[in-house]
Amino acid sequence: MEQQILEQLTTLGHPQRISVFRMLMRRYPDVIPAGELASELGIKASTMSNYLNALQRSGLVSQKRSGTSVLYSIEMNNVQAMLDYLVMDCCRGRPDICIPFSKGNDTMTDRKFNVLFICVGNSARSIFAESLLREIGGDKFNVYSAGTKPISDLNPFAVQVLRDKGHDTSVLRSKNVAEFSGPDAPDLDFVFTVCNQAANEDCPAWEGQPISGHWGMVDPVKTEGTDAEKSLAFQNAYGALKRRIEAFTSLPAESLDRIALQSAVDEIGRAPIEDLK
């Protein structure tokens, strides 16, 4: 076991290999094509293949085939074993030097939770999620949304869908994630990325270790065709987020410890939309 951990740490000691590992961790539980990783990180395809092979040999990354594509994802059990080794063996699990790991078994308190949804433009998907959780979650949540590169106006198709569904759109505006860091920002309990590009971005280091979820989905803004076809894409995105948020609000957050709650949030992101009740 120790030899494998040493090999994993050696593999991660390379600056570009750890950047690949970091992106796969941010996108977990997604499976990602090597070409997308190479494009996002600006790494040549042949070099990316070498990095992924090294991460696979160390047991930190796994691959699977889907048609002609090879998809990669984090081998989370092995990553957790590596972190456990560092925390429990190297620092003997001491809470004074192993924070934030010592917070892992805390339960969420019975109070109003602060939730932030992030996408790039903060004009459609994250706006949908904010509106849906505000309605479905009732008084249990304070809900916010933001973009890593927000645009100035909300997407008109998104606004129309929300109005048609009876949501109050007057409270919505496009915001930057910078509004949610710093001394005056709310203490976040949950942070969700609802598009892959936002998960790829460097976001602020959130204070208080919020539980994070990646619910990546197709961007309806990129739909081409008639207005009817575009409207349908926004309706589908709204419906998919509604199913995920309904599953999220049904979780007994107050009775689960942080590890169990994080696992449940990951499972919602991993499950096919049609399987969510």
Secondary structure, 3 states (H helix, E strand, C coil): CHHHHHHHHHHHCCHHHHHHHHHHHHHCCCCEEHHHHHHHHCCCHHHHHHHHHHHHHCCCEEEEEECCEEEEEECHHHHHHHHHHHHHHHCCCCHHHHCCHHHCCCECCCCCEEEEEEECCCCCHHHHHHHHHHHHCHHHEEEEEEECCCCCCCCHHHHHHHHHCCCCCCCCCCCEHHHHCCCCCCCCCEEEECCHHHHHCCCCCCCCCCEEEECCCCCHHHCCCCHHHHHHHHHHHHHHHHHHHHHHHCCCCCCCEHHHHHHHHHHHHHCCHHHCC
